[in-house]
Amino acid sequence: MHKNRQLILDAGGREVDEPVECLGLTFKNDEERRERFLGIMREKLKDPDFRNAPGFPKGSDEDILRLSDPPYYTACPNPFLEDFVVATASPTIRPSPITVSHSRSM
């Protein structure tokens, strides 16, 4: 068994190894999902701008990856949040960019 493998158990405590859907993608099982998103996150961690984001931890890449279960939970600012919003938005209500206007009333 992979040391970071997440087990999904049925009501009887037996391991479930079946397809998993995540962010509109289907994977053979949860381990395949995890490996795919860990790979994406590993690449994202190489981006200096991402590492300079507010709240970014002072840990090694391997520590951050070990503590994460992307895309659901990451031990740093989650780079998958926008994907979650898009994937879970109602088909009739899609998120739009937020615009902030500053106006002064005198």
C-alpha positions in Angstrom: 0.0 0.0 0.0 1.2 3.5 -0.8 2.2 5.3 2.4 0.0 8.4 1.6 -2.9 6.4 0.2 -6.3 7.5 1.4 -8.7 4.6 2.1 -12.3 4.8 1.3 -14.3 2.3 3.2 -17.9 1.1 2.8 -20.3 0.9 5.7 -18.9 -2.6 6.5 -15.3 -1.3 6.8 -14.2 -2.8 3.5 -12.0 -0.9 1.1 -13.8 0.6 -1.9 -11.8 0.7 -5.1 -14.2 2.2 -7.6 -14.3 5.2 -9.9 -14.2 8.6 -8.3 -15.4 11.9 -9.8 -13.7 15.1 -8.9 -13.9 18.6 -10.5 -15.6 17.1 -13.6 -13.0 14.4 -14.1 -13.4 10.7 -13.5 -10.6 8.6 -12.0 -10.2 4.8 -11.7 -10.0 5.3 -7.9 -9.3 7.8 -5.2 -5.5 7.1 -5.3 -5.4 8.0 -9.0 -7.3 11.2 -8.2 -4.9 12.0 -5.5 -1.8 11.4 -7.6 -3.1 13.5 -10.4 -3.8 16.5 -8.2 -0.5 16.1 -6.3 1.3 16.3 -9.6 -0.5 19.5 -10.5 0.2 20.9 -7.1 3.9 19.9 -7.2 4.2 22.0 -10.4 2.4 24.9 -8.8 4.8 24.9 -5.9 7.6 25.7 -8.3 6.0 29.0 -9.1 7.7 31.8 -7.0 4.6 34.0 -7.3 2.4 31.2 -5.8 4.9 30.7 -2.9 4.8 34.4 -2.1 1.0 34.4 -1.6 -0.2 35.7 1.8 -0.5 32.8 4.2 2.0 30.5 2.4 3.7 28.2 5.0 7.4 28.0 5.5 7.6 24.3 4.8 9.3 22.2 2.2 7.4 21.1 -0.9 7.4 17.5 0.3 6.0 18.6 3.7 3.3 20.6 2.1 2.4 17.8 -0.3 2.4 15.2 2.5 0.0 17.2 4.5 -2.3 17.9 1.6 -5.1 16.0 -0.1 -5.6 18.1 -3.2 -7.9 19.4 -4.5 -10.0 19.1 -1.3 -7.4 20.3 1.2 -4.0 21.8 0.8 -1.5 22.9 3.5 -1.0 26.1 1.6 -3.3 28.5 -0.2 -5.5 26.2 -2.3 -4.8 26.6 -6.0 -8.0 24.6 -6.9 -10.6 26.9 -5.3 -11.6 28.5 -8.6 -12.0 25.0 -10.1 -14.3 24.1 -7.2 -16.5 27.2 -7.8 -16.8 26.5 -11.5 -17.4 22.7 -11.0 -20.1 23.2 -8.3 -21.9 26.3 -9.6 -25.4 25.8 -10.8 -25.7 25.5 -14.6 -27.9 28.6 -14.5 -25.7 30.6 -12.2 -22.1 30.9 -13.2 -19.7 32.9 -11.2 -18.7 36.2 -12.7 -15.5 38.2 -11.9 -15.8 40.4 -8.9 -15.4 44.1 -9.6 -14.8 46.6 -7.0 -15.6 50.2 -7.6 -14.4 53.0 -5.4 -16.7 56.0 -5.5 -16.7 59.0 -3.3 -19.8 60.8 -2.3 -19.3 64.4 -1.3 
